[in-house]
Amino acid sequence: MNPKEPARRQFLKSGAALAGLAVAVPAALPAADAPALEKVDELHLYGERSHYVTSLRNGSINNPERRLPNEPVAFGLRTPLQDSVGIITPSSLHFTISHGFEPPDIDPKKHRLLIHGLVDRPLIFTVDEIKRLPFVTRFHFIECHGNSSPRGPGGDARVSVDATPQETHGFTSCSQWTGVPLSLLLKEAGVKKEATWIIAEGADAPKHSKSIPIGKALDDALIAYGQNGEPVRPEQGFPLRFVVPGWQGINNVKWLRRIKLVDEPYMAMMETSRYPSMTLDGKSHWFEFTLGPKSVITRPAGGYRMPGPGFHEVTGLAWSGAGAVKRVEVSTDGGRTWVDATLHEPIARKAHTRFSCPWTWDGNETVLQSRCTDETGTVQPTVAAVAKLWGADIDFLKKSQQVVGDFNAIQPWKVNKDGSVQNAIF
Amino acid sequence: MRFSSLIGAGFCLMLSCPVLAQAPSYKNIGGTPTKQEIEAWDISIGPDGKGLPPGHGSAKDGAPIFAAKCAVCHGDQGQGGKIGPRVVGGIADTKTLSTIRPVRTVGGYWPYATTVWDFIRRAMPRDQSGTLTPNEVYALTAWILYKSNIIQEGDVLDAKTLPKVQMPNRNGFVPANFADIPDEKKRGCKQGLCP
């Protein structure tokens, strides 16, 4: 992506120069220069953001020039939530985790989706055929189960006092997805009564596969080809992505090529050896699916500097894998009092929801926090409550050297007298 | 809402729901794959060995294959390297699972030997995934399990013997019963952590 950028900028510059010339001395232009105008038009065919806007993903990536021979491409790139407005994550800033491989380069004309196993009629679809079927368009977040975990794909950056919302919560993103409900395709294939699970598999190099109960497959799972008004991007699964609303990110299989109906979970590597949560009794909790209610104030937040005492609208994002966000409360006094924030439309199920509330800073040190309640009545817990859920204390959360999956504790931001804002998770 | 649709789905399954069983609704969309097409794509392996192809291999057969194709990343003894994680481990690692620094090796953590076979076949070696023959995959699986003190060097793994290999941490996962997995309410899941 980056290597292409200078060439494109260069092209823009020379094009702009030609355009200026054309406007300044139109009469003097010989006919032979006419194609320059066509070139100028071309330059406007795909828009770019202002060069004053510099928001980027961040995270870890092993530099291609320093990479050892045969070394996996390892990256986990976080969404800059502190720069977000509304609920949509620009597709170019959607978080992505590589699991060691670059996205495959798939020709959509050659791509197929196979549905087989315990069905009456195995079926194979082209992408064009999928697009001819009735579709739905819905807002949904996709979140890594390790997002905001004290020890997770974000590493130490998450617990640093200098962490921004990108470092603390950047492994969640929200898109408007368009696609065909899997239930429609399964109806076409005819589900046999013995089928209790599906296996979804991608066309990436390691053929990522995931076992999902049939109930979810028939509920709201989606074969998505559209994301935010355009085809799903290659990093997000072009040409087809399985969207499993509200469930841990790993279920949302990219580059979907196959769905097999089976009668038990197939115990794939990611679901039995990488992703189960482990509690201190030595037990591993496999197949945790639904992400709990979570919220984070995105401004003022870590890394921000208050311009001074006075009015500042507090804003952030809230979401829950169990359904719609029903309520977000904000505290600007270290948790002594809480007020209901305004929830901004659209308030969609299993989607980021934008909230805000007015605040006038008096210039004293304080702590800002937000607390989400979802449609099931479940309230976002404190750090202490999450520790209790794990049968441990806060010390465990601080010291654990593994991902604390689905960590959804309330995020405190400390506002210092000098106007700096810092991460105060511990 | 999801709960009610789960009940709906369960109801349909019990009575062989007419909505699910009816004929296709959309004319001339979607083709019928041939048996060969399905076989070429279907690489799913069940925990009971469903889908395992014919073939066989032992740790003895696996040693030279590991040295040639795997050691460059995972180390000559499977101890892990700069590129690939440790693949060898055993009962000692299970003792770390109740600590803040759990070691999740194949032999010390993974619940099913079939997953080892499945993962090697679908994903390894990196950048050449899908190139190993079934015999090579059986042999490499056997080598890893032998080095993890789970099977003997001469034990031959095939579609029948592989699913019978008992992994040390097999009973470390909850819920133990597959049928209990899908019902998060019944399991008492809270904020994603499911007892």
Chai-1 contact restraints between the chains, C-beta under 6 A:
chainA,res_idxA,chainB,res_idxB,connection_type,confidence,min_distance_angstrom,max_distance_angstrom,comment,restraint_id
A,E71,B,I83,contact,1.0,0.0,6.0,A-B,restraint_1
A,L114,B,P33,contact,1.0,0.0,6.0,A-B,restraint_2
A,L114,B,W41,contact,1.0,0.0,6.0,A-B,restraint_3
A,H116,B,I38,contact,1.0,0.0,6.0,A-B,restraint_4
A,P122,B,P33,contact,1.0,0.0,6.0,A-B,restraint_5
A,L123,B,G30,contact,1.0,0.0,6.0,A-B,restraint_6
A,I124,B,G31,contact,1.0,0.0,6.0,A-B,restraint_7
A,I124,B,P33,contact,1.0,0.0,6.0,A-B,restraint_8
A,F125,B,G30,contact,1.0,0.0,6.0,A-B,restraint_9
A,E129,B,I29,contact,1.0,0.0,6.0,A-B,restraint_10
A,E129,B,G30,contact,1.0,0.0,6.0,A-B,restraint_11
A,R132,B,I29,contact,1.0,0.0,6.0,A-B,restraint_12
A,E188,B,P24,contact,1.0,0.0,6.0,A-B,restraint_13
A,G190,B,A21,contact,1.0,0.0,6.0,A-B,restraint_14
A,V191,B,L20,contact,1.0,0.0,6.0,A-B,restraint_15
A,K193,B,L13,contact,1.0,0.0,6.0,A-B,restraint_16
A,K193,B,S16,contact,1.0,0.0,6.0,A-B,restraint_17
A,I199,B,S44,contact,1.0,0.0,6.0,A-B,restraint_18
A,A205,B,S129,contact,1.0,0.0,6.0,A-B,restraint_19
A,P206,B,A123,contact,1.0,0.0,6.0,A-B,restraint_20
A,P206,B,S129,contact,1.0,0.0,6.0,A-B,restraint_21
A,K207,B,R122,contact,1.0,0.0,6.0,A-B,restraint_22
A,P213,B,P182,contact,1.0,0.0,6.0,A-B,restraint_23
A,G215,B,L6,contact,1.0,0.0,6.0,A-B,restraint_24
A,G215,B,A9,contact,1.0,0.0,6.0,A-B,restraint_25
A,G215,B,P182,contact,1.0,0.0,6.0,A-B,restraint_26
A,L218,B,A9,contact,1.0,0.0,6.0,A-B,restraint_27
A,D219,B,R2,contact,1.0,0.0,6.0,A-B,restraint_28
A,D219,B,S5,contact,1.0,0.0,6.0,A-B,restraint_29
A,R258,B,W41,contact,1.0,0.0,6.0,A-B,restraint_30
A,K260,B,S44,contact,1.0,0.0,6.0,A-B,restraint_31
A,E264,B,F178,contact,1.0,0.0,6.0,A-B,restraint_32
A,Y266,B,S44,contact,1.0,0.0,6.0,A-B,restraint_33
A,Y266,B,G46,contact,1.0,0.0,6.0,A-B,restraint_34
A,M267,B,P47,contact,1.0,0.0,6.0,A-B,restraint_35
A,M267,B,Y112,contact,1.0,0.0,6.0,A-B,restraint_36
A,M267,B,T115,contact,1.0,0.0,6.0,A-B,restraint_37
A,M269,B,T115,contact,1.0,0.0,6.0,A-B,restraint_38
A,M269,B,F119,contact,1.0,0.0,6.0,A-B,restraint_39
A,T272,B,P111,contact,1.0,0.0,6.0,A-B,restraint_40
A,T272,B,T115,contact,1.0,0.0,6.0,A-B,restraint_41
A,S273,B,W110,contact,1.0,0.0,6.0,A-B,restraint_42
A,S277,B,L193,contact,1.0,0.0,6.0,A-B,restraint_43
A,M278,B,P102,contact,1.0,0.0,6.0,A-B,restraint_44
A,L280,B,S98,contact,1.0,0.0,6.0,A-B,restraint_45
A,G282,B,L97,contact,1.0,0.0,6.0,A-B,restraint_46
A,G282,B,S98,contact,1.0,0.0,6.0,A-B,restraint_47
A,K283,B,V174,contact,1.0,0.0,6.0,A-B,restraint_48
A,S284,B,G172,contact,1.0,0.0,6.0,A-B,restraint_49
A,S284,B,F173,contact,1.0,0.0,6.0,A-B,restraint_50
A,H285,B,V174,contact,1.0,0.0,6.0,A-B,restraint_51
A,H285,B,C194,contact,1.0,0.0,6.0,A-B,restraint_52
A,W286,B,F173,contact,1.0,0.0,6.0,A-B,restraint_53
A,F287,B,I181,contact,1.0,0.0,6.0,A-B,restraint_54
A,E288,B,G192,contact,1.0,0.0,6.0,A-B,restraint_55
A,E288,B,C194,contact,1.0,0.0,6.0,A-B,restraint_56
A,T290,B,E184,contact,1.0,0.0,6.0,A-B,restraint_57
A,L291,B,G192,contact,1.0,0.0,6.0,A-B,restraint_58
A,G292,B,Q191,contact,1.0,0.0,6.0,A-B,restraint_59
A,G292,B,G192,contact,1.0,0.0,6.0,A-B,restraint_60
A,L389,B,K190,contact,1.0,0.0,6.0,A-B,restraint_61
A,L389,B,L193,contact,1.0,0.0,6.0,A-B,restraint_62
A,K399,B,I100,contact,1.0,0.0,6.0,A-B,restraint_63
A,S400,B,I100,contact,1.0,0.0,6.0,A-B,restraint_64
A,Q401,B,I100,contact,1.0,0.0,6.0,A-B,restraint_65
A,Q401,B,R101,contact,1.0,0.0,6.0,A-B,restraint_66
A,Q402,B,P102,contact,1.0,0.0,6.0,A-B,restraint_67
A,D406,B,Q191,contact,1.0,0.0,6.0,A-B,restraint_68
A,D406,B,G192,contact,1.0,0.0,6.0,A-B,restraint_69
A,N408,B,Q191,contact,1.0,0.0,6.0,A-B,restraint_70
